[in-house]
Amino acid sequence: RPLAGQRVDWPIYGSDAGATKYSGASDIHRGNVAQLAPAWEWVTGEMPMPDKRVRPGTFQVTPIVVNDTMYVSTPYNRVVALDATTGRLIWEYDPRAYDAGQPPNGTGFVHRGVAMWTDGKERRILMNSRWRLIALNASTGKLVRSFGDTGVVDLLAHVSRPVNRLHYTQTSPPVVWQNLVIVGNGVADRLVYPGDPPGDVQAFDVRTGKRVWSWSGIPLSPSDEGATTWEKDSWRTTGHTNVWAPFSVDVERGLVYLPVSTPSNDGYGGTRLGDNLFAESIVCLDARTGTKRWHFQTVHHGLWDYDLPAPPVLGTVRVNGASKDIVAVPAKTGMLFVFDRVTGVPMWPIEERPVPASDVPAERAAPTQPFTVLPRPFAPQGFGDADLIDFTLEIRARAREFVQQFRMGPLYTPPSLNGTIIMPGNIGGAGWGGGAFDARSGTIYIKSTIQPSLLKVMPIVSPTDSVNAPYTL
């Protein structure tokens, strides 16, 4: 542990490449935490821009701190360097992401952090802003002109299908491994149309900006692994299946762990029948080549927006007396999936259990879903009479009467035309806050949200250029 007063950097979004969110700082402890007081404050100053029809969302960044300099991304995608001791502004770079208008995500602009690369002599800040990857000099905030096209890489130049760039966005920081910067992307849930944006994960040379490899969560040909899990070649027109959440890296082994999101669309899969690999899967890639090493699908044929929302957490624990390098994957379902980091073998049994069927026309929910035996769920699963409000007998009776119009049941009860109450909700369980790991005790801490959601499938009467499907939520 560092000595009192010794500087402890936070150089990566999750503290380290394994996303443990652990700090060795020892100045703050149980004995003095109550004495903490504000040292300084810095305000983004960002406001809605009615002329551009944009607005900032909430300020969700996790700063990185290196050598007493704090690097921050703001909701409007500005990159700011601050003196971490005083809050003094050192420099800022504005990519003017707002000039293209509001991302169609329903939350306003949000961005959660930047990444840093160094070779020991030079330091670069990497920022993924909508469809651009930007390299900045960490000391000055100026574009690194030797990277890409005078400091900027077009992330859509080589993706697997033509994309409306206004429908492409970023909310999580890039990941750096050796001389590669690796990025996923965000696709708004509300975008539902044939050929909507795909979720290609791409790696670029951090010095030149040249693309080194890419990986697609959706098969790109009939012979690709998983293609048969997209019936009637639905992989050809289905999008999303992206990695919007941060991901993690085993630095020594060169393995990248991707928490893959849902396919389009979130609540209706009648146009993409089948299990839909590699949607809602933990996927391990070789960081050098992008080759898949192993995967595990945590939700088959997803209908609940139960995408994996947080970086997988790497750690070493003792299992049955033996030391094991593991990757722990917090899920919105309230389950924590734990695997051998190298082989992908579950550390404890995961059982396929029968789940309820769908009653939506042309839909076919997966007949079984994976359930962890250990660890036990960290959030309530399913919604029923016992979960109703019960402040008084009268209030409980009124609540019971009200919910009769909706479908309820165990975890994975599918969305319905009348509406299905699910728990954890689609923003429940482990959100993008994810988990934190203490290697000393082998304990993982998970932020859990208990918030029921109503998933009501509705027919689309008047298709548009951004919503065109038989049904959607």
C-alpha positions in Angstrom: 0.0 0.0 0.0 1.3 3.5 -0.8 2.6 5.6 2.1 0.4 8.4 3.4 0.5 11.3 1.0 2.0 9.3 -1.8 0.3 10.1 -5.2 -1.7 7.3 -6.7 -2.7 7.6 -10.3 -6.0 6.5 -11.9 -4.7 6.1 -15.5 -7.6 4.0 -16.9 -11.4 4.4 -16.7 -11.7 1.3 -14.4 -8.4 2.1 -12.5 -6.6 -0.7 -14.5 -7.1 -2.6 -17.7 -8.9 -5.4 -15.7 -11.6 -2.9 -14.6 -11.2 -3.7 -10.9 -11.8 0.0 -9.9 -9.4 -0.7 -7.0 -7.1 2.0 -5.7 -4.1 1.5 -3.4 -4.5 5.0 -1.9 -4.6 4.9 1.9 -5.0 8.5 3.0 -8.8 8.2 3.1 -10.0 5.4 5.4 -12.9 4.7 7.8 -11.5 6.8 10.5 -11.5 10.1 8.5 -13.9 9.7 5.6 -16.5 11.7 7.5 -14.1 14.7 7.5 -14.0 15.0 3.7 -14.8 18.4 2.4 -14.9 19.9 -1.1 -11.4 21.0 -2.3 -12.4 22.5 -5.6 -15.2 22.4 -8.3 -15.1 22.6 -12.1 -18.3 23.1 -14.0 -18.8 22.1 -17.7 -20.9 25.2 -18.4 -22.7 23.2 -21.1 -26.3 24.1 -21.8 -29.0 23.2 -24.3 -28.4 24.7 -27.8 -31.9 25.3 -29.2 -30.5 26.5 -32.6 -28.8 23.1 -33.1 -31.6 21.2 -31.3 -29.2 19.5 -28.9 -28.9 19.2 -25.2 -26.4 17.8 -22.8 -27.3 14.7 -20.7 -26.0 14.1 -17.2 -22.3 14.4 -16.4 -21.3 10.8 -16.2 -17.5 10.8 -16.7 -15.0 8.9 -14.7 -11.8 11.0 -15.0 -8.4 9.6 -15.4 -5.5 11.1 -13.4 -1.8 10.9 -14.3 1.0 13.0 -12.7 -1.5 15.4 -11.0 -3.4 16.1 -14.3 -7.0 15.1 -14.6 -8.5 14.3 -18.0 -12.2 14.6 -18.4 -14.8 14.2 -21.2 -17.9 16.2 -21.0 -21.4 15.4 -22.2 -20.8 17.4 -25.4 -17.7 15.4 -26.0 -15.2 18.1 -25.1 -11.9 16.9 -23.7 -10.6 18.9 -20.7 -7.3 18.7 -18.8 -7.4 20.0 -15.2 -4.9 20.5 -12.5 -6.0 17.7 -10.2 -4.9 19.6 -7.1 -6.6 22.9 -7.8 -9.1 22.3 -10.6 -7.3 24.9 -12.8 -8.0 24.5 -16.5 -4.9 23.5 -18.4 -6.4 23.0 -21.8 -9.5 21.9 -23.6 -10.4 20.5 -27.0 -13.9 20.8 -28.5 -14.7 18.3 -31.4 -18.0 20.2 -31.9 -19.9 16.9 -31.9 -23.1 18.9 -31.4 -22.8 20.4 -34.9 -24.3 17.2 -36.3 -27.3 17.4 -34.0 -28.6 15.3 -31.2 -27.7 11.6 -31.0 -31.0 9.7 -31.2 -30.5 8.0 -27.8 -33.2 9.8 -25.7 -30.7 10.9 -23.0 -29.1 13.9 -24.5 -25.3 13.9 -25.1 -23.4 11.7 -22.7 -19.8 10.5 -22.6 -18.0 8.7 -19.8 -14.3 9.0 -20.3 -11.1 9.1 -22.3 -8.1 6.8 -22.7 -4.3 7.4 -22.5 -1.5 5.9 -24.4 2.2 6.4 -23.7 5.5 4.9 -24.9 7.4 6.4 -21.9 8.3 9.5 -24.0 5.1 10.7 -25.5 1.5 10.6 -24.1 -1.7 10.8 -26.2 -5.3 11.2 -25.1 -7.7 9.1 -27.2 -11.3 10.3 -27.5 -14.1 8.5 -29.4 -16.6 11.2 -30.4 -19.6 9.8 -32.3 -18.1 8.5 -35.6 -14.6 9.9 -35.0 -11.6 8.7 -33.1 -9.4 11.6 -32.0 -5.8 11.6 -30.8 -4.6 14.6 -28.7 -1.2 15.6 -27.3 -1.7 15.0 -23.6 0.4 18.1 -22.7 -1.2 20.6 -25.0 -4.5 19.3 -26.1 -3.5 19.8 -29.8 -4.4 17.2 -32.5 -1.6 14.7 -33.2 -1.4 15.4 -36.9 0.4 12.1 -37.7 -2.7 10.1 -36.5 -5.3 9.3 -39.1 -6.3 12.3 -41.1 -4.5 15.1 -39.3 -5.5 13.7 -35.9 -8.8 12.1 -36.6 -9.9 8.6 -37.8 -13.3 8.1 -39.4 -14.7 5.1 -37.6 -17.3 4.4 -40.4 -14.7 4.2 -43.2 -14.6 0.4 -43.1 -17.5 -0.9 -41.1 -19.4 -4.0 -42.3 -22.4 -2.1 -43.9 -23.2 1.4 -45.0 -24.2 3.5 -42.0 -26.1 6.7 -41.5 -23.5 8.5 -39.4 -26.1 10.5 -37.6 -27.3 7.2 -36.1 -23.8 6.3 -34.8 -22.5 7.4 -31.4 -20.1 6.7 -28.5 -20.6 6.9 -24.7 -17.8 4.8 -23.3 -14.0 5.4 -23.5 -11.7 3.5 -25.9 -9.4 0.8 -24.6 -5.6 0.8 -25.1 -3.5 -2.3 -25.3 0.2 -1.9 -26.3 0.1 0.1 -29.5 -3.6 -0.5 -30.3 -6.6 1.6 -29.4 -9.8 -0.5 -29.5 -13.3 1.0 -29.8 -16.9 -0.2 -29.8 -19.9 2.0 -30.5 -23.3 3.0 -29.4 -26.6 2.5 -31.3 -29.8 4.0 -29.9 -32.3 1.4 -28.9 -35.1 3.4 -30.6 -33.5 2.9 -34.0 -35.2 -0.1 -35.5 -35.0 -0.6 -39.3 -33.5 -3.1 -41.7 -29.8 -2.4 -42.1 -29.6 -0.3 -39.0 -26.0 0.4 -37.7 -23.9 -2.7 -36.8 -21.7 -3.1 -33.7 -18.3 -3.6 -35.2 -15.5 -3.5 -32.7 -12.4 -2.0 -34.3 -8.7 -1.7 -33.4 -6.4 1.0 -34.7 -2.6 1.6 -34.6 -2.3 4.2 -31.9 0.6 6.0 -33.8 -0.8 6.1 -37.3 -4.5 5.5 -36.9 -4.4 2.7 -39.5 -7.1 0.0 -38.8 -5.5 -3.3 -37.7 -8.6 -5.5 -37.2 -12.3 -5.6 -36.7 -14.8 -8.0 -35.2 -18.5 -8.2 -35.8 -21.1 -9.4 -33.2 -23.3 -10.5 -36.1 -22.2 -13.0 -38.7 -21.2 -11.5 -42.0 -21.6 -14.6 -44.2 -23.6 -17.9 -44.2 -20.4 -19.8 -43.2 -19.5 -17.6 -40.2 -19.8 -19.0 -36.7 -23.3 -18.4 -35.4 -25.0 -17.8 -38.7 -27.4 -20.6 -38.2 -28.7 -19.0 -35.0 -30.1 -16.2 -37.1 -33.0 -17.9 -39.0 -33.8 -16.9 -42.6 -30.4 -15.2 -42.8 -31.7 -12.4 -40.5 -28.1 -11.5 -39.8 -28.1 -9.8 -43.2 -30.4 -7.0 -42.0 -30.2 -7.0 -38.2 -28.0 -4.3 -36.6 -26.9 -3.2 -33.2 -25.3 -6.2 -31.3 -22.7 -3.6 -30.4 -20.4 -3.0 -27.5 -21.5 0.3 -26.0 -20.2 -0.4 -22.5 -16.5 -0.2 -21.5 -14.5 -3.4 -21.9 -11.5 -4.9 -20.2 -8.1 -6.4 -21.2 -5.8 -9.1 -19.8 -2.7 -7.1 -20.5 -0.1 -9.9 -20.1 -2.1 -12.4 -22.2 -3.4 -9.9 -24.7 -7.0 -10.9 -24.3 -9.9 -8.5 -24.7 -13.3 -9.1 -23.0 -16.3 -7.6 -24.7 -19.8 -7.2 -23.0 -21.9 -7.4 -26.1 -25.3 -5.7 -26.4 -28.7 -6.6 -27.7 -29.6 -7.0 -31.4 -32.2 -4.8 -33.1 -34.9 -4.6 -31.9 -34.9 -4.8 -28.1 -38.4 -6.1 -27.5 -39.4 -8.0 -30.6 -37.4 -10.7 -32.3 -39.9 -12.1 -34.8 -37.7 -10.9 -37.7 -34.6 -12.5 -36.2 -35.7 -15.9 -34.8 -33.1 -18.1 -33.2 -30.6 -17.6 -30.4 -28.8 -14.7 -32.2 -25.1 -15.2 -31.5 -23.1 -13.2 -30.4 -25.7 -10.9 -28.9 -25.8 -10.5 -25.1 -22.6 -12.6 -24.8 -19.3 -12.2 -23.1 -16.8 -12.5 -25.9 -13.0 -13.0 -25.5 -10.8 -11.8 -28.4 -7.1 -12.0 -29.1 -6.1 -8.4 -28.8 -3.4 -8.8 -31.5 -5.7 -10.0 -34.3 -9.4 -9.7 -33.2 -9.8 -13.5 -33.4 -12.4 -14.9 -31.1 -11.0 -17.1 -28.4 -14.2 -18.1 -26.6 -17.7 -16.8 -25.8 -20.7 -17.4 -23.6 -24.2 -16.2 -24.4 -25.9 -14.9 -21.2 -29.3 -14.4 -22.9 -30.7 -16.3 -25.9 -32.8 -14.4 -28.4 -32.9 -11.3 -26.2 -36.3 -9.5 -25.8 -35.7 -7.6 -22.5 -32.9 -5.2 -23.2 -30.8 -7.4 -20.9 -27.5 -6.4 -22.6 -24.3 -6.7 -20.7 -23.8 -3.1 -19.4 -20.5 -3.0 -17.7 -16.8 -4.0 -18.2 -16.1 -7.6 -17.3 -13.9 -7.6 -14.1 -10.6 -9.5 -14.0 -9.2 -11.0 -10.9 -7.5 -13.9 -9.2 -9.3 -15.9 -6.6 -9.1 -19.3 -4.9 -11.6 -21.9 -5.9 -11.6 -25.2 -4.1 -8.1 -24.4 -2.8 -6.6 -23.5 -6.3 -5.7 -20.1 -7.6 -7.8 -19.2 -10.6 -7.6 -16.2 -13.0 -11.2 -15.3 -13.6 -13.4 -12.9 -15.5 -16.6 -11.8 -13.7 -19.5 -10.5 -15.8 -22.2 -8.5 -14.0 -25.6 -8.6 -15.8 -28.8 -6.7 -15.8 -30.6 -10.0 -14.9 -29.0 -9.8 -11.4 -26.7 -12.7 -12.2 -22.9 -12.6 -12.0 -21.3 -15.0 -14.6 -17.8 -16.1 -13.6 -15.4 -17.8 -16.1 -11.9 -19.1 -16.3 -10.2 -16.1 -18.0 -8.3 -18.1 -20.6 -10.6 -21.0 -21.4 -14.1 -19.6 -20.8 -15.1 -22.5 -18.7 -17.6 -21.5 -16.0 -16.1 -21.5 -12.5 -19.4 -22.8 -11.2 -22.3 -24.6 -13.0 -24.6 -22.6 -15.3 -27.9 -24.4 -15.9 -30.2 -24.0 -18.9 -33.7 -23.8 -17.4 -37.2 -23.6 -19.0 -38.7 -20.1 -19.3 -42.1 -18.8 -20.3 -43.1 -18.7 -24.0 -44.1 -15.5 -25.9 -47.7 -14.8 -26.9 -46.8 -12.1 -29.5 -47.6 -12.9 -33.1 -44.7 -14.4 -35.1 -42.4 -14.3 -32.0 -40.7 -17.3 -30.6 -38.9 -16.8 -27.3 -36.0 -19.1 -26.5 -37.4 -22.2 -24.6 -34.5 -22.1 -22.0 -32.1 -19.5 -20.6 -28.9 -19.8 -18.6 -29.0 -19.4 -14.8 -26.0 -19.3 -12.6 -25.9 -21.7 -9.6 -23.2 -19.7 -8.0 -22.9 -16.9 -7.1 -26.5 -16.4 -6.2 -28.5 -13.6 -7.8 -27.7 -10.1 -6.4 -31.1 -8.7 -7.4 -34.7 -9.9 -7.2 -35.7 -11.9 -10.3 -39.2 -11.9 -11.7 -42.3 -10.0 -10.6 -45.4 -11.2 -8.8 -47.9 -10.5 -6.1 -45.3 -10.5 -3.4 -43.5 -7.6 -5.0 -46.5 -5.2 -4.9 -46.5 -2.1 -2.7 -48.0 -2.9 0.8 -47.9 0.3 2.9 -51.6 -0.5 3.8 -54.0 -3.2 2.9 -56.0 -0.8 0.8 -53.0 0.3 -1.2 -52.0 -3.3 -1.7 -55.5 -4.2 -2.9 -55.5 -1.3 -5.4 -52.0 -2.3 -6.7 -53.2 -5.9 -7.1 -56.2 -4.7 -9.1 -54.1 -2.4 -11.3 -51.5 -5.0 -12.3 -54.1 -7.6 -13.4 -54.1 -6.0 -16.8 -50.4 -6.9 -17.3 -48.5 -10.1 -17.7 -46.2 -11.1 -14.7 -44.1 -14.0 -13.9 -40.5 -15.3 -13.3 -37.4 -13.9 -14.9 -37.5 -14.0 -18.7 -41.3 -13.7 -18.9 -41.5 -12.2 -22.5 -42.8 -8.8 -23.4 -46.5 -8.9 -24.5 -49.1 -6.9 -26.3 -50.8 -6.1 -23.0 -47.5 -5.3 -21.3 -45.2 -7.4 -19.1 -43.8 -6.3 -15.8 -40.2 -7.5 -15.5 -37.7 -7.4 -12.7 -34.9 -6.5 -12.7 -36.0 -3.9 -15.2 -34.2 -3.1 -18.4 -32.1 -0.6 -16.4 -32.0 -2.8 -13.3 -29.5 -5.3 -12.0 -25.9 -4.2 -12.7 -26.0 -1.0 -14.8 -23.0 0.6 -16.5 -21.5 1.2 -13.0 -20.7 -2.5 -12.9 -18.5 -4.0 -10.3 -15.3 -3.4 -8.3 -12.9 -6.1 -7.1 -10.7 -6.2 -4.0 -7.9 -8.7 -4.7 -6.9 -8.9 -1.1 -10.2 -10.4 0.0 -11.4 -11.8 -3.3 -14.6 -9.8 -2.9 -16.5 -8.2 -5.8 -18.8 -5.3 -5.1 -21.7 -4.7 -7.4 -24.0 -1.7 -7.7 -27.5 -3.3 -8.0 -30.7 -1.5 -9.1 -34.1 -2.8 -8.4 -36.6 -1.1 -10.7 -39.4 -3.0 -12.4 -40.1 -2.1 -16.0 -43.2 -2.4 -18.2 -42.4 -3.9 -21.6 -45.3 -3.5 -23.9 -45.0 -4.6 -27.6 -46.8 -2.3 -30.0 -47.5 -2.7 -33.7 -45.9 -0.1 -35.9 -48.6 1.5 -38.0 -46.6 4.2 -39.8 -43.0 3.2 -40.5 -40.3 5.9 -40.7 -36.7 5.9 -41.8 -35.6 5.2 -38.2 -38.4 2.9 -37.0 -39.6 0.2 -39.4 -40.5 -3.2 -38.0 -43.7 -5.2 -37.4 -43.6 -4.4 -33.6 -41.4 -2.5 -31.2 -41.5 -1.6 -27.5 
